[in-house]
Amino acid sequence: MKIWLDGGLRDAEGARVSVFDHGLTVGDGVFETLKAVDGRAFALTRHLERLTLSARGLGLPDPDLDEVRRACSAVLAANPMPLGRLRVTYTGGLSPLGSDRGAAGTTLVVALAETTPYPDTTAAVTVPWTRNERGALTGLKTTSYAENVVALARARELGASEALFGNTVGSLCEGTGSNVFVVLNGELHTPPLASGCLAGITRALAVEWAGAKETDLPLDVLERAEEVFLTSSLRDVQAVTRLDGRRLGDAPGPVTAEAMRVFRERAAADFDPR
C-alpha cells in the first residue's frame, strides 16, 4: 500500500508522522473522506473547496490544492481497487506540546483503503449528547472526532450503524458522519447549516437533486417522520429502517427511493459535480 506524505508517495509501513504533530497532540487538523470508484474520486472539487474552508476556520494556511490533487491521483493510481475510501488529512504539523502551533509548517497525508458498498438500509439511534451550533469548530470537518467515536460506539452497542445528535436548543442536527433527511407529509426536509451540522457534500447534492427543504426541526420529529434517510460520501443515500427501536415501515419509502434513484443517476452522469 502506498500513501502520500508531505510531497511524495511512501510505503505505508515506512511512512511516519512525528509524535509532536499538532494533529495528533491536540486534534489541530482537517480532513476529507471521498468515495473512490475504479481510480476516480467522486466530487473531488467540492471536497477540496470544503477542505480549504475548514483549514481557514482553524486558522491554518490554505492547502496547496494542486498538490492535493496530485497526491490523490498518485495514491489512486498506486493502489488500484474497485471501491475505496480516500482520506485527505491536513494538520498544523510539527509543534511544541500545548495548543500553540510551531513554525515547521503543515502536514499533508493522503491514504486509501478498500471498502465495500453500504447496504441500502440501516438502523440508527439518537444519543443524549448535543452538538454545539455556536462552537468554534461548528461546520468544520476537523480531526477532533472523539465525540463521534463515543457516540458511534453507543450506536454499535445498540445494533445500529449511526448515532444522531440534536443541538443545544433541541433541534435535529446530524449524525456522527452523516447528514439526516426526514419526510413529513410527503415532503423532504433536512436541518439547515445553522443547526450546527456539517455542510456535507452528499447533503448538498441531495438537497439540489432531490428538492429537499432546509428546515429547522425539533429532535422529536424523528418520532413522527414517515421516512428517514442518511447521506454521506460512502453511504450516498441510505434509508433508515429502524430508529431507536421503531420500525419505519417498508424502507426505503417512496420519497427515499426516488432520492436514491436520482442520486445514482446524477452521480453517474457527472463524477465531479460543481
Secondary structure, DSSP 8 states (H G I E B T S, - for coil): -EEEETTEEEETTT----TTBHHHHS--EEEEEEEEETTEETTHHHHHHHHHHHHHHHT-----HHHHHHHHHHHHHHS--SEEEEEEEEE--B--SSSS--SS--EEEEEEEE-----SEEEEEEEEEEE-TTSTTTT--BS--HHHHHHHHHHHHTT-SEEEEEETTSBEEEESS-EEEEEETTEEEE--GGGT----HHHHHHHHHHT-EE---BGGGGGT-SEEEEEETTTEEEEEEEETTEE-SSSS-HHHHHHHHHHHHHHHH-SS--
